[in-house]
Amino acid sequence: MYSLYIKEIVMSTLHEQITQAYESYLEEAAKFDDKGNKAAATRARKALGNLAKLGKSRRAEIQEKKNAM
């Protein structure tokens, strides 16, 4: 039961990390698109890479939880 609670905390934290990474991407993409800031393009690509990693982790957690049901 305790491990399930810990996993739920980790999942919500991971969800929050995904949300933050997406918001970061939107912010940097806007800087690049609107202002032509080249450094923002690099940060936007980095945020997208981070989103991909977080997405894979979240998918694995969801699958694990589904299989445990």
N, C-alpha and C positions, 0 to 999 in steps of 0.2 A: 504494500500500500504506500509506504514511504517513497519507494523508488518511482512509483507512478506520479506521486505529487512532484517530485524533483523533475521528472520528465516534462510535466505540464508547465512548470516554471521555465525550464529551458526552452520549450516550444514557444511560450509567449515571449520570451526574451528574443528568440530567433525571429519571431514575427515582427517584433519591434525593430530589430536590426534591419530586416528587409524593408520595412517602412522608411526607416531613416536613410538607408542606401538609395531608395527610390527618390526620396525628397532631395537628397544630395545630387543625384543625377539630373533631376528636373532643374534644379538651381544652376548647375554648371552648364547644362545644355542651353538654358536661356541666355546665360552670359555669352556663350559662344555664338549662338544664333543671332541674338539681338545686338551685341556689341562687337562681335568678331574677335573676342579674346581667345587667342590660340592656346594659352595655358589652361583655360577652362575646358577646351576640347579634350585635353589629356586627362584632366580630372573627371570629366564625364565618362570617358572610356574606362577609366579605372573604376568608377562607380558601377558601370555596367558589368564589368568583370566580377566585382564583388557581389553584385546581385545574382549572377549566375552561380557562384559558389554557394551563396546562402540559399538560393532556390533548390539546389541539389540536396543540401543538408535538410531543408524543410520537407522536401518530397520524401526523403528516406524516413524521416520521423513520422510523417503522416502514414506512410505504408506500414511502418512498424506498429503504430497504434491500431491501424485497421486490422492487421493480421492478429493482434492480441485480443481483438473483440470476439 
